[in-house]
């Protein structure tokens, strides 16, 4: 499995994690630098054409709100559904209904990135239920991270885009430890600050 190293030929230190930790047995995240790194290190997942289903959407600005998050999440799942390793988890084990699931995941990532308090479900319980049907090992989580990082890099660049990748590694590391019966360690807690009345940040 190829790993995204986020470099243009030189070495890059992993993006700092709380307490100096990386994501359990998962591959550590290293931020990319330069335009050539957008597809570098993604191996066979780069160059698959339109990943959004909405034509050639480019520009590589930062993630600015819910519309961008929906585009990102939808593009990720289109890619994940076709993946030989984790695709069957979504299509056969979970039998994911993407139109129904998309707003839930948009709430999740909008909460992670913009602290709006929209996501109120138990992500751990969801993954424990999946793991009871089909083991979720390090290879599966690493592939999820590889696809997520590649999708973010192909669509966005900026502070929130980097945060989306860093938080994904933290969350995946904690979930991987918990579903395999180990302490969460540096468990990421999603901020639940309520949006101001009449205002929906990141929307």
Secondary structure, 3 states (H helix, E strand, C coil): CCCCCCCCCCCCCCCCCHHHCCCCCCCCCCCCCCHHHHCCCCHHHCCCCCCCCCCCCCCCCCCCCHHHHHHHHHHHHHHHHHCCCCHHHHHHHCCCCHHHHHHHHHHHHHHHHHCCCCCCCCHHHHHHHHHHHCCCCHHHHHHHHHHHHHHHHHHCCCHHHHHHHHHHHHHHHHHHHHHCCCCCCCCCCCCCCCCCCCCCCCC
